Amino acid sequence: MKVKYFSDTDTAHVEFTDKAVHETKEISENVYIDLDGEGNIVNMTIEHAKDSAGLWEFSYQEMPRKTA
């Protein structure tokens, strides 16, 4: 997964896979997702990210798997 932030346009782009984009869907006025041919998410774009998504700080934490 790759996360890019473009400060000149206040846009965040999250890339989940490198598959080809088949379709883009508007989720809300500022959020778009790109889907592959099977309907799986490829990318997510958030416009006006600081205002609409509160993107002032970004952190990543991988949670351990639960074992039975």
PQR file of N, CA, C, O and H, with PARSE charges and radii, in Angstrom:
ATOM      1  N   MET A   1       0.851  -1.165   0.000 -0.4000 1.5000
ATOM      2  CA  MET A   1       0.000   0.000   0.000 -0.0000 2.0000
ATOM      3  C   MET A   1       0.899   1.231   0.000  0.5500 1.7000
ATOM      4  O   MET A   1       1.911   1.282   0.700 -0.5500 1.4000
ATOM      5  N   LYS A   2       0.512   2.210  -0.792 -0.4000 1.5000
ATOM      6  CA  LYS A   2       1.233   3.474  -0.863 -0.0000 2.0000
ATOM      7  C   LYS A   2       0.259   4.609  -0.591  0.5500 1.7000
ATOM      8  O   LYS A   2      -0.868   4.608  -1.085 -0.5500 1.4000
ATOM      9  H   LYS A   2      -0.309   2.169  -1.360  0.4000 1.0000
ATOM     10  N   VAL A   3       0.703   5.571   0.195 -0.4000 1.5000
ATOM     11  CA  VAL A   3      -0.100   6.756   0.474 -0.0000 2.0000
ATOM     12  C   VAL A   3       0.695   7.967   0.012  0.5500 1.7000
ATOM     13  O   VAL A   3       1.849   8.150   0.399 -0.5500 1.4000
ATOM     14  H   VAL A   3       1.619   5.571   0.596  0.4000 1.0000
ATOM     15  N   LYS A   4       0.067   8.790  -0.819 -0.4000 1.5000
ATOM     16  CA  LYS A   4       0.710  10.012  -1.307 -0.0000 2.0000
ATOM     17  C   LYS A   4      -0.183  11.193  -0.957  0.5500 1.7000
ATOM     18  O   LYS A   4      -1.409  11.116  -1.046 -0.5500 1.4000
ATOM     19  H   LYS A   4      -0.870   8.641  -1.134  0.4000 1.0000
ATOM     20  N   TYR A   5       0.461  12.293  -0.555 -0.4000 1.5000
ATOM     21  CA  TYR A   5      -0.282  13.514  -0.271 -0.0000 2.0000
ATOM     22  C   TYR A   5       0.281  14.625  -1.149  0.5500 1.7000
ATOM     23  O   TYR A   5       1.488  14.867  -1.161 -0.5500 1.4000
ATOM     24  H   TYR A   5       1.456  12.356  -0.483  0.4000 1.0000
ATOM     25  N   PHE A   6      -0.595  15.293  -1.879 -0.4000 1.5000
ATOM     26  CA  PHE A   6      -0.219  16.374  -2.783 -0.0000 2.0000
ATOM     27  C   PHE A   6      -0.661  17.687  -2.146  0.5500 1.7000
ATOM     28  O   PHE A   6      -1.840  18.038  -2.192 -0.5500 1.4000
ATOM     29  H   PHE A   6      -1.575  15.096  -1.870  0.4000 1.0000
ATOM     30  N   SER A   7       0.286  18.411  -1.554 -0.4000 1.5000
ATOM     31  CA  SER A   7      -0.063  19.620  -0.805 -0.0000 2.0000
ATOM     32  C   SER A   7      -0.578  20.736  -1.711  0.5500 1.7000
ATOM     33  O   SER A   7      -1.368  21.572  -1.273 -0.5500 1.4000
ATOM     34  H   SER A   7       1.244  18.126  -1.517  0.4000 1.0000
ATOM     35  N   ASP A   8      -0.137  20.755  -2.972 -0.4000 1.5000
ATOM     36  CA  ASP A   8      -0.588  21.825  -3.868 -0.0000 2.0000
ATOM     37  C   ASP A   8      -2.084  21.744  -4.176  0.5500 1.7000
ATOM     38  O   ASP A   8      -2.714  22.761  -4.463 -0.5500 1.4000
ATOM     39  H   ASP A   8       0.504  20.076  -3.328  0.4000 1.0000
ATOM     40  N   THR A   9      -2.653  20.539  -4.117 -0.4000 1.5000
ATOM     41  CA  THR A   9      -4.087  20.370  -4.381 -0.0000 2.0000
ATOM     42  C   THR A   9      -4.849  19.854  -3.156  0.5500 1.7000
ATOM     43  O   THR A   9      -6.063  19.660  -3.220 -0.5500 1.4000
ATOM     44  H   THR A   9      -2.142  19.712  -3.884  0.4000 1.0000
ATOM     45  N   ASP A  10      -4.142  19.629  -2.037 -0.4000 1.5000
ATOM     46  CA  ASP A  10      -4.730  19.080  -0.816 -0.0000 2.0000
ATOM     47  C   ASP A  10      -5.468  17.778  -1.117  0.5500 1.7000
ATOM     48  O   ASP A  10      -6.619  17.584  -0.725 -0.5500 1.4000
ATOM     49  H   ASP A  10      -3.156  19.786  -1.985  0.4000 1.0000
ATOM     50  N   THR A  11      -4.762  16.891  -1.831 -0.4000 1.5000
ATOM     51  CA  THR A  11      -5.341  15.619  -2.260 -0.0000 2.0000
ATOM     52  C   THR A  11      -4.521  14.462  -1.695  0.5500 1.7000
ATOM     53  O   THR A  11      -3.293  14.470  -1.771 -0.5500 1.4000
ATOM     54  H   THR A  11      -3.828  17.049  -2.149  0.4000 1.0000
ATOM     55  N   ALA A  12      -5.204  13.472  -1.129 -0.4000 1.5000
ATOM     56  CA  ALA A  12      -4.559  12.245  -0.662 -0.0000 2.0000
ATOM     57  C   ALA A  12      -4.913  11.122  -1.625  0.5500 1.7000
ATOM     58  O   ALA A  12      -6.052  11.011  -2.080 -0.5500 1.4000
ATOM     59  H   ALA A  12      -6.202  13.466  -1.067  0.4000 1.0000
ATOM     60  N   HIS A  13      -3.925  10.295  -1.926 -0.4000 1.5000
ATOM     61  CA  HIS A  13      -4.127   9.166  -2.838 -0.0000 2.0000
ATOM     62  C   HIS A  13      -3.594   7.917  -2.154  0.5500 1.7000
ATOM     63  O   HIS A  13      -2.421   7.853  -1.788 -0.5500 1.4000
ATOM     64  H   HIS A  13      -3.000  10.384  -1.557  0.4000 1.0000
ATOM     65  N   VAL A  14      -4.463   6.924  -1.982 -0.4000 1.5000
ATOM     66  CA  VAL A  14      -4.079   5.666  -1.355 -0.0000 2.0000
ATOM     67  C   VAL A  14      -4.133   4.581  -2.416  0.5500 1.7000
ATOM     68  O   VAL A  14      -5.184   4.326  -3.004 -0.5500 1.4000
ATOM     69  H   VAL A  14      -5.416   6.976  -2.279  0.4000 1.0000
ATOM     70  N   GLU A  15      -2.997   3.946  -2.656 -0.4000 1.5000
ATOM     71  CA  GLU A  15      -2.907   2.884  -3.666 -0.0000 2.0000
ATOM     72  C   GLU A  15      -2.822   1.549  -2.937  0.5500 1.7000
ATOM     73  O   GLU A  15      -1.879   1.299  -2.186 -0.5500 1.4000
ATOM     74  H   GLU A  15      -2.143   4.153  -2.178  0.4000 1.0000
ATOM     75  N   PHE A  16      -3.819   0.695  -3.167 -0.4000 1.5000
ATOM     76  CA  PHE A  16      -3.864  -0.605  -2.516 -0.0000 2.0000
ATOM     77  C   PHE A  16      -3.183  -1.691  -3.352  0.5500 1.7000
ATOM     78  O   PHE A  16      -2.494  -2.555  -2.809 -0.5500 1.4000
ATOM     79  H   PHE A  16      -4.585   0.899  -3.777  0.4000 1.0000
ATOM     80  N   THR A  17      -3.374  -1.648  -4.656 -0.4000 1.5000
ATOM     81  CA  THR A  17      -2.745  -2.614  -5.562 -0.0000 2.0000
ATOM     82  C   THR A  17      -2.294  -1.883  -6.816  0.5500 1.7000
ATOM     83  O   THR A  17      -2.602  -0.707  -7.012 -0.5500 1.4000
ATOM     84  H   THR A  17      -3.934  -0.946  -5.098  0.4000 1.0000
ATOM     85  N   ASP A  18      -1.566  -2.592  -7.657 -0.4000 1.5000
ATOM     86  CA  ASP A  18      -1.131  -1.995  -8.917 -0.0000 2.0000
ATOM     87  C   ASP A  18      -1.919  -2.541 -10.111  0.5500 1.7000
ATOM     88  O   ASP A  18      -1.466  -2.463 -11.253 -0.5500 1.4000
ATOM     89  H   ASP A  18      -1.316  -3.547  -7.498  0.4000 1.0000
ATOM     90  N   LYS A  19      -3.101  -3.093  -9.834 -0.4000 1.5000
ATOM     91  CA  LYS A  19      -3.952  -3.615 -10.908 -0.0000 2.0000
ATOM     92  C   LYS A  19      -4.500  -2.477 -11.764  0.5500 1.7000
ATOM     93  O   LYS A  19      -4.548  -1.328 -11.324 -0.5500 1.4000
ATOM     94  H   LYS A  19      -3.469  -3.157  -8.907  0.4000 1.0000
ATOM     95  N   ALA A  20      -4.903  -2.797 -12.966 -0.4000 1.5000
ATOM     96  CA  ALA A  20      -5.482  -1.805 -13.878 -0.0000 2.0000
ATOM     97  C   ALA A  20      -6.853  -1.354 -13.372  0.5500 1.7000
ATOM     98  O   ALA A  20      -7.645  -2.158 -12.880 -0.5500 1.4000
ATOM     99  H   ALA A  20      -4.864  -3.731 -13.324  0.4000 1.0000
ATOM    100  N   VAL A  21      -7.112  -0.070 -13.503 -0.4000 1.5000
ATOM    101  CA  VAL A  21      -8.399   0.491 -13.092 -0.0000 2.0000
ATOM    102  C   VAL A  21      -9.423   0.270 -14.192  0.5500 1.7000
ATOM    103  O   VAL A  21      -9.188   0.601 -15.354 -0.5500 1.4000
ATOM    104  H   VAL A  21      -6.468   0.583 -13.903  0.4000 1.0000
ATOM    105  N   HIS A  22     -10.550  -0.287 -13.813 -0.4000 1.5000
ATOM    106  CA  HIS A  22     -11.642  -0.557 -14.747 -0.0000 2.0000
ATOM    107  C   HIS A  22     -12.746   0.498 -14.628  0.5500 1.7000
ATOM    108  O   HIS A  22     -13.377   0.865 -15.619 -0.5500 1.4000
ATOM    109  H   HIS A  22     -10.741  -0.555 -12.869  0.4000 1.0000
ATOM    110  N   GLU A  23     -12.969   0.982 -13.391 -0.4000 1.5000
ATOM    111  CA  GLU A  23     -14.086   1.894 -13.137 -0.0000 2.0000
ATOM    112  C   GLU A  23     -13.764   2.779 -11.937  0.5500 1.7000
ATOM    113  O   GLU A  23     -13.126   2.335 -10.982 -0.5500 1.4000
ATOM    114  H   GLU A  23     -12.456   0.684 -12.586  0.4000 1.0000
ATOM    115  N   THR A  24     -14.207   4.025 -11.992 -0.4000 1.5000
ATOM    116  CA  THR A  24     -14.098   4.946 -10.858 -0.0000 2.0000
ATOM    117  C   THR A  24     -15.485   5.266 -10.355  0.5500 1.7000
ATOM    118  O   THR A  24     -16.384   5.580 -11.135 -0.5500 1.4000
ATOM    119  H   THR A  24     -14.726   4.385 -12.767  0.4000 1.0000
ATOM    120  N   LYS A  25     -15.660   5.183  -9.017 -0.4000 1.5000
ATOM    121  CA  LYS A  25     -16.953   5.496  -8.411 -0.0000 2.0000
ATOM    122  C   LYS A  25     -16.788   6.658  -7.450  0.5500 1.7000
ATOM    123  O   LYS A  25     -15.824   6.724  -6.688 -0.5500 1.4000
ATOM    124  H   LYS A  25     -14.930   4.928  -8.383  0.4000 1.0000
ATOM    125  N   GLU A  26     -17.756   7.583  -7.498 -0.4000 1.5000
ATOM    126  CA  GLU A  26     -17.779   8.692  -6.570 -0.0000 2.0000
ATOM    127  C   GLU A  26     -18.518   8.236  -5.313  0.5500 1.7000
ATOM    128  O   GLU A  26     -19.699   7.892  -5.363 -0.5500 1.4000
ATOM    129  H   GLU A  26     -18.540   7.529  -8.117  0.4000 1.0000
ATOM    130  N   ILE A  27     -17.814   8.239  -4.202 -0.4000 1.5000
ATOM    131  CA  ILE A  27     -18.400   7.820  -2.933 -0.0000 2.0000
ATOM    132  C   ILE A  27     -19.099   8.996  -2.260  0.5500 1.7000
ATOM    133  O   ILE A  27     -20.182   8.852  -1.693 -0.5500 1.4000
ATOM    134  H   ILE A  27     -16.854   8.519  -4.162  0.4000 1.0000
ATOM    135  N   SER A  28     -18.465  10.154  -2.334 -0.4000 1.5000
ATOM    136  CA  SER A  28     -19.048  11.398  -1.849 -0.0000 2.0000
ATOM    137  C   SER A  28     -18.443  12.520  -2.684  0.5500 1.7000
ATOM    138  O   SER A  28     -17.701  12.259  -3.630 -0.5500 1.4000
ATOM    139  H   SER A  28     -17.585  10.271  -2.795  0.4000 1.0000
ATOM    140  N   GLU A  29     -18.752  13.748  -2.344 -0.4000 1.5000
ATOM    141  CA  GLU A  29     -18.285  14.886  -3.131 -0.0000 2.0000
ATOM    142  C   GLU A  29     -16.760  14.929  -3.249  0.5500 1.7000
ATOM    143  O   GLU A  29     -16.240  15.412  -4.255 -0.5500 1.4000
ATOM    144  H   GLU A  29     -19.355  13.960  -1.575  0.4000 1.0000
ATOM    145  N   ASN A  30     -16.037  14.435  -2.246 -0.4000 1.5000
ATOM    146  CA  ASN A  30     -14.582  14.530  -2.239 -0.0000 2.0000
ATOM    147  C   ASN A  30     -13.854  13.197  -2.202  0.5500 1.7000
ATOM    148  O   ASN A  30     -12.628  13.172  -2.100 -0.5500 1.4000
ATOM    149  H   ASN A  30     -16.459  14.042  -1.429  0.4000 1.0000
ATOM    150  N   VAL A  31     -14.585  12.083  -2.283 -0.4000 1.5000
ATOM    151  CA  VAL A  31     -13.967  10.764  -2.175 -0.0000 2.0000
ATOM    152  C   VAL A  31     -14.330   9.915  -3.392  0.5500 1.7000
ATOM    153  O   VAL A  31     -15.499   9.777  -3.752 -0.5500 1.4000
ATOM    154  H   VAL A  31     -15.581  12.104  -2.366  0.4000 1.0000
ATOM    155  N   TYR A  32     -13.292   9.350  -4.012 -0.4000 1.5000
ATOM    156  CA  TYR A  32     -13.470   8.507  -5.194 -0.0000 2.0000
ATOM    157  C   TYR A  32     -12.693   7.212  -4.991  0.5500 1.7000
ATOM    158  O   TYR A  32     -11.609   7.217  -4.407 -0.5500 1.4000
ATOM    159  H   TYR A  32     -12.342   9.462  -3.719  0.4000 1.0000
ATOM    160  N   ILE A  33     -13.250   6.102  -5.475 -0.4000 1.5000
ATOM    161  CA  ILE A  33     -12.520   4.844  -5.458 -0.0000 2.0000
ATOM    162  C   ILE A  33     -12.414   4.309  -6.867  0.5500 1.7000
ATOM    163  O   ILE A  33     -13.330   4.452  -7.677 -0.5500 1.4000
ATOM    164  H   ILE A  33     -14.131   6.098  -5.949  0.4000 1.0000
ATOM    165  N   ASP A  34     -11.289   3.696  -7.145 -0.4000 1.5000
ATOM    166  CA  ASP A  34     -11.047   3.038  -8.421 -0.0000 2.0000
ATOM    167  C   ASP A  34     -11.133   1.539  -8.197  0.5500 1.7000
ATOM    168  O   ASP A  34     -10.566   1.011  -7.240 -0.5500 1.4000
ATOM    169  H   ASP A  34     -10.544   3.580  -6.487  0.4000 1.0000
ATOM    170  N   LEU A  35     -11.843   0.859  -9.084 -0.4000 1.5000
ATOM    171  CA  LEU A  35     -12.050  -0.582  -8.983 -0.0000 2.0000
ATOM    172  C   LEU A  35     -11.433  -1.306 -10.161  0.5500 1.7000
ATOM    173  O   LEU A  35     -11.358  -0.762 -11.263 -0.5500 1.4000
ATOM    174  H   LEU A  35     -12.304   1.288  -9.861  0.4000 1.0000
ATOM    175  N   ASP A  36     -10.987  -2.540  -9.930 -0.4000 1.5000
ATOM    176  CA  ASP A  36     -10.498  -3.351 -11.031 -0.0000 2.0000
ATOM    177  C   ASP A  36     -11.675  -4.028 -11.725  0.5500 1.7000
ATOM    178  O   ASP A  36     -12.825  -3.772 -11.370 -0.5500 1.4000
ATOM    179  H   ASP A  36     -11.048  -2.981  -9.034  0.4000 1.0000
ATOM    180  N   GLY A  37     -11.411  -4.879 -12.698 -0.4000 1.5000
ATOM    181  CA  GLY A  37     -12.454  -5.541 -13.462 -0.0000 2.0000
ATOM    182  C   GLY A  37     -13.315  -6.487 -12.657  0.5500 1.7000
ATOM    183  O   GLY A  37     -14.403  -6.858 -13.096 -0.5500 1.4000
ATOM    184  H   GLY A  37     -10.476  -5.087 -12.986  0.4000 1.0000
ATOM    185  N   GLU A  38     -12.841  -6.889 -11.465 -0.4000 1.5000
ATOM    186  CA  GLU A  38     -13.597  -7.802 -10.610 -0.0000 2.0000
ATOM    187  C   GLU A  38     -14.310  -7.073  -9.480  0.5500 1.7000
ATOM    188  O   GLU A  38     -14.937  -7.706  -8.630 -0.5500 1.4000
ATOM    189  H   GLU A  38     -11.957  -6.588 -11.108  0.4000 1.0000
ATOM    190  N   GLY A  39     -14.219  -5.739  -9.466 -0.4000 1.5000
ATOM    191  CA  GLY A  39     -14.894  -4.956  -8.446 -0.0000 2.0000
ATOM    192  C   GLY A  39     -14.104  -4.739  -7.179  0.5500 1.7000
ATOM    193  O   GLY A  39     -14.640  -4.234  -6.193 -0.5500 1.4000
ATOM    194  H   GLY A  39     -13.710  -5.225 -10.157  0.4000 1.0000
ATOM    195  N   ASN A  40     -12.816  -5.118  -7.187 -0.4000 1.5000
ATOM    196  CA  ASN A  40     -11.960  -4.926  -6.018 -0.0000 2.0000
ATOM    197  C   ASN A  40     -11.353  -3.527  -6.034  0.5500 1.7000
ATOM    198  O   ASN A  40     -11.068  -2.988  -7.104 -0.5500 1.4000
ATOM    199  H   ASN A  40     -12.380  -5.528  -7.988  0.4000 1.0000
ATOM    200  N   ILE A  41     -11.154  -2.938  -4.864 -0.4000 1.5000
ATOM    201  CA  ILE A  41     -10.614  -1.584  -4.784 -0.0000 2.0000
ATOM    202  C   ILE A  41      -9.131  -1.573  -5.163  0.5500 1.7000
ATOM    203  O   ILE A  41      -8.351  -2.411  -4.712 -0.5500 1.4000
ATOM    204  H   ILE A  41     -11.385  -3.376  -3.995  0.4000 1.0000
ATOM    205  N   VAL A  42      -8.769  -0.612  -5.992 -0.4000 1.5000
ATOM    206  CA  VAL A  42      -7.400  -0.426  -6.434 -0.0000 2.0000
ATOM    207  C   VAL A  42      -6.810   0.816  -5.773  0.5500 1.7000
ATOM    208  O   VAL A  42      -5.722   0.755  -5.200 -0.5500 1.4000
ATOM    209  H   VAL A  42      -9.403   0.070  -6.358  0.4000 1.0000
ATOM    210  N   ASN A  43      -7.518   1.940  -5.847 -0.4000 1.5000
ATOM    211  CA  ASN A  43      -7.074   3.221  -5.303 -0.0000 2.0000
ATOM    212  C   ASN A  43      -8.233   3.940  -4.635  0.5500 1.7000
ATOM    213  O   ASN A  43      -9.400   3.652  -4.898 -0.5500 1.4000
ATOM    214  H   ASN A  43      -8.402   1.990  -6.312  0.4000 1.0000
ATOM    215  N   MET A  44      -7.887   4.881  -3.766 -0.4000 1.5000
ATOM    216  CA  MET A  44      -8.866   5.799  -3.190 -0.0000 2.0000
ATOM    217  C   MET A  44      -8.264   7.197  -3.248  0.5500 1.7000
ATOM    218  O   MET A  44      -7.101   7.390  -2.892 -0.5500 1.4000
ATOM    219  H   MET A  44      -6.939   5.115  -3.552  0.4000 1.0000
ATOM    220  N   THR A  45      -9.044   8.165  -3.693 -0.4000 1.5000
ATOM    221  CA  THR A  45      -8.605   9.551  -3.768 -0.0000 2.0000
ATOM    222  C   THR A  45      -9.507  10.391  -2.880  0.5500 1.7000
ATOM    223  O   THR A  45     -10.732  10.294  -2.944 -0.5500 1.4000
ATOM    224  H   THR A  45      -9.989   8.008  -3.982  0.4000 1.0000
ATOM    225  N   ILE A  46      -8.876  11.225  -2.043 -0.4000 1.5000
ATOM    226  CA  ILE A  46      -9.617  12.116  -1.161 -0.0000 2.0000
ATOM    227  C   ILE A  46      -9.207  13.543  -1.496  0.5500 1.7000
ATOM    228  O   ILE A  46      -8.066  13.942  -1.263 -0.5500 1.4000
ATOM    229  H   ILE A  46      -7.880  11.304  -1.991  0.4000 1.0000
ATOM    230  N   GLU A  47     -10.130  14.296  -2.034 -0.4000 1.5000
ATOM    231  CA  GLU A  47      -9.875  15.696  -2.358 -0.0000 2.0000
ATOM    232  C   GLU A  47     -10.181  16.550  -1.130  0.5500 1.7000
ATOM    233  O   GLU A  47     -11.014  16.173  -0.305 -0.5500 1.4000
ATOM    234  H   GLU A  47     -11.057  13.973  -2.223  0.4000 1.0000
ATOM    235  N   HIS A  48      -9.515  17.692  -1.004 -0.4000 1.5000
ATOM    236  CA  HIS A  48      -9.652  18.569   0.164 -0.0000 2.0000
ATOM    237  C   HIS A  48      -9.423  17.744   1.430  0.5500 1.7000
ATOM    238  O   HIS A  48     -10.198  17.809   2.383 -0.5500 1.4000
ATOM    239  H   HIS A  48      -8.838  17.998  -1.674  0.4000 1.0000
ATOM    240  N   ALA A  49      -8.342  16.970   1.413 -0.4000 1.5000
ATOM    241  CA  ALA A  49      -8.087  15.960   2.441 -0.0000 2.0000
ATOM    242  C   ALA A  49      -7.970  16.522   3.853  0.5500 1.7000
ATOM    243  O   ALA A  49      -8.462  15.906   4.799 -0.5500 1.4000
ATOM    244  H   ALA A  49      -7.712  16.918   0.639  0.4000 1.0000
ATOM    245  N   LYS A  50      -7.340  17.659   4.012 -0.4000 1.5000
ATOM    246  CA  LYS A  50      -7.194  18.202   5.364 -0.0000 2.0000
ATOM    247  C   LYS A  50      -8.532  18.606   5.952  0.5500 1.7000
ATOM    248  O   LYS A  50      -8.765  18.422   7.147 -0.5500 1.4000
ATOM    249  H   LYS A  50      -6.940  18.160   3.244  0.4000 1.0000
ATOM    250  N   ASP A  51      -9.409  19.150   5.133 -0.4000 1.5000
ATOM    251  CA  ASP A  51     -10.720  19.567   5.631 -0.0000 2.0000
ATOM    252  C   ASP A  51     -11.715  18.413   5.684  0.5500 1.7000
ATOM    253  O   ASP A  51     -12.391  18.230   6.696 -0.5500 1.4000
ATOM    254  H   ASP A  51      -9.219  19.299   4.162  0.4000 1.0000
ATOM    255  N   SER A  52     -11.814  17.634   4.612 -0.4000 1.5000
ATOM    256  CA  SER A  52     -12.863  16.617   4.547 -0.0000 2.0000
ATOM    257  C   SER A  52     -12.517  15.331   5.284  0.5500 1.7000
ATOM    258  O   SER A  52     -13.415  14.607   5.713 -0.5500 1.4000
ATOM    259  H   SER A  52     -11.265  17.782   3.790  0.4000 1.0000
ATOM    260  N   ALA A  53     -11.225  15.035   5.440 -0.4000 1.5000
ATOM    261  CA  ALA A  53     -10.847  13.774   6.088 -0.0000 2.0000
ATOM    262  C   ALA A  53      -9.999  13.993   7.333  0.5500 1.7000
ATOM    263  O   ALA A  53      -9.531  13.028   7.939 -0.5500 1.4000
ATOM    264  H   ALA A  53     -10.496  15.623   5.092  0.4000 1.0000
ATOM    265  N   GLY A  54      -9.798  15.242   7.722 -0.4000 1.5000
ATOM    266  CA  GLY A  54      -8.989  15.517   8.904 -0.0000 2.0000
ATOM    267  C   GLY A  54      -7.561  15.039   8.747  0.5500 1.7000
ATOM    268  O   GLY A  54      -6.943  14.607   9.719 -0.5500 1.4000
ATOM    269  H   GLY A  54     -10.178  16.025   7.231  0.4000 1.0000
ATOM    270  N   LEU A  55      -7.036  15.108   7.553 -0.4000 1.5000
ATOM    271  CA  LEU A  55      -5.703  14.580   7.267 -0.0000 2.0000
ATOM    272  C   LEU A  55      -4.625  15.600   7.642  0.5500 1.7000
ATOM    273  O   LEU A  55      -4.010  16.223   6.777 -0.5500 1.4000
ATOM    274  H   LEU A  55      -7.539  15.459   6.763  0.4000 1.0000
ATOM    275  N   TRP A  56      -4.418  15.751   8.925 -0.4000 1.5000
ATOM    276  CA  TRP A  56      -3.359  16.643   9.408 -0.0000 2.0000
ATOM    277  C   TRP A  56      -2.130  15.842   9.773  0.5500 1.7000
ATOM    278  O   TRP A  56      -1.004  16.335   9.701 -0.5500 1.4000
ATOM    279  H   TRP A  56      -4.918  15.245   9.628  0.4000 1.0000
ATOM    280  N   GLU A  57      -2.357  14.597  10.165 -0.4000 1.5000
ATOM    281  CA  GLU A  57      -1.261  13.724  10.550 -0.0000 2.0000
ATOM    282  C   GLU A  57      -1.615  12.319  10.090  0.5500 1.7000
ATOM    283  O   GLU A  57      -2.781  11.925  10.120 -0.5500 1.4000
ATOM    284  H   GLU A  57      -3.271  14.197  10.223  0.4000 1.0000
ATOM    285  N   PHE A  58      -0.617  11.568   9.666 -0.4000 1.5000
ATOM    286  CA  PHE A  58      -0.852  10.210   9.190 -0.0000 2.0000
ATOM    287  C   PHE A  58       0.043   9.266   9.971  0.5500 1.7000
ATOM    288  O   PHE A  58       1.229   9.538  10.158 -0.5500 1.4000
ATOM    289  H   PHE A  58       0.330  11.888   9.641  0.4000 1.0000
ATOM    290  N   SER A  59      -0.525   8.156  10.428 -0.4000 1.5000
ATOM    291  CA  SER A  59       0.272   7.127  11.078 -0.0000 2.0000
ATOM    292  C   SER A  59      -0.217   5.764  10.611  0.5500 1.7000
ATOM    293  O   SER A  59      -1.340   5.618  10.127 -0.5500 1.4000
ATOM    294  H   SER A  59      -1.488   7.936  10.276  0.4000 1.0000
ATOM    295  N   TYR A  60       0.639   4.787  10.764 -0.4000 1.5000
ATOM    296  CA  TYR A  60       0.327   3.425  10.332 -0.0000 2.0000
ATOM    297  C   TYR A  60       0.686   2.486  11.469  0.5500 1.7000
ATOM    298  O   TYR A  60       1.766   2.588  12.051 -0.5500 1.4000
ATOM    299  H   TYR A  60       1.550   4.906  11.157  0.4000 1.0000
ATOM    300  N   GLN A  61      -0.215   1.575  11.782 -0.4000 1.5000
ATOM    301  CA  GLN A  61       0.059   0.586  12.816 -0.0000 2.0000
ATOM    302  C   GLN A  61      -0.489  -0.741  12.351  0.5500 1.7000
ATOM    303  O   GLN A  61      -1.679  -0.861  12.061 -0.5500 1.4000
ATOM    304  H   GLN A  61      -1.092   1.492  11.310  0.4000 1.0000
ATOM    305  N   GLU A  62       0.363  -1.729  12.279 -0.4000 1.5000
ATOM    306  CA  GLU A  62      -0.078  -3.079  11.914 -0.0000 2.0000
ATOM    307  C   GLU A  62      -0.422  -3.830  13.189  0.5500 1.7000
ATOM    308  O   GLU A  62       0.391  -3.931  14.108 -0.5500 1.4000
ATOM    309  H   GLU A  62       1.330  -1.632  12.515  0.4000 1.0000
ATOM    310  N   MET A  63      -1.632  -4.351  13.230 -0.4000 1.5000
ATOM    311  CA  MET A  63      -2.101  -5.042  14.408 -0.0000 2.0000
ATOM    312  C   MET A  63      -1.767  -6.530  14.288  0.5500 1.7000
ATOM    313  O   MET A  63      -1.879  -7.100  13.202 -0.5500 1.4000
ATOM    314  H   MET A  63      -2.293  -4.269  12.484  0.4000 1.0000
ATOM    315  N   PRO A  64      -1.357  -7.166  15.393 -0.5600 1.5000
ATOM    316  CA  PRO A  64      -1.033  -8.589  15.330  0.2800 2.0000
ATOM    317  C   PRO A  64      -2.284  -9.424  15.073  0.5500 1.7000
ATOM    318  O   PRO A  64      -3.395  -9.050  15.450 -0.5500 1.4000
ATOM    319  N   ARG A  65      -2.073 -10.547  14.431 -0.4000 1.5000
ATOM    320  CA  ARG A  65      -3.193 -11.456  14.178 -0.0000 2.0000
ATOM    321  C   ARG A  65      -3.615 -12.138  15.468  0.5500 1.7000
ATOM    322  O   ARG A  65      -2.787 -12.464  16.318 -0.5500 1.4000
ATOM    323  H   ARG A  65      -1.170 -10.851  14.125  0.4000 1.0000
ATOM    324  N   LYS A  66      -4.901 -12.342  15.594 -0.4000 1.5000
ATOM    325  CA  LYS A  66      -5.404 -13.075  16.742 -0.0000 2.0000
ATOM    326  C   LYS A  66      -5.257 -14.567  16.461  0.5500 1.7000
ATOM    327  O   LYS A  66      -5.580 -15.031  15.367 -0.5500 1.4000
ATOM    328  H   LYS A  66      -5.574 -12.077  14.903  0.4000 1.0000
ATOM    329  N   THR A  67      -4.782 -15.299  17.426 -0.4000 1.5000
ATOM    330  CA  THR A  67      -4.664 -16.741  17.254 -0.0000 2.0000
ATOM    331  C   THR A  67      -5.705 -17.424  18.113  0.5500 1.7000
ATOM    332  O   THR A  67      -6.041 -16.953  19.200 -0.5500 1.4000
ATOM    333  H   THR A  67      -4.520 -14.921  18.315  0.4000 1.0000
ATOM    334  N   ALA A  68      -6.207 -18.523  17.621 -0.4000 1.5000
ATOM    335  CA  ALA A  68      -7.274 -19.244  18.339 -0.0000 2.0000
ATOM    336  C   ALA A  68      -6.712 -20.112  19.417  0.5500 1.7000
ATOM    337  O   ALA A  68      -7.464 -20.788  20.119 -0.5500 1.4000
ATOM    338  H   ALA A  68      -5.934 -18.905  16.738  0.4000 1.0000
TER
END
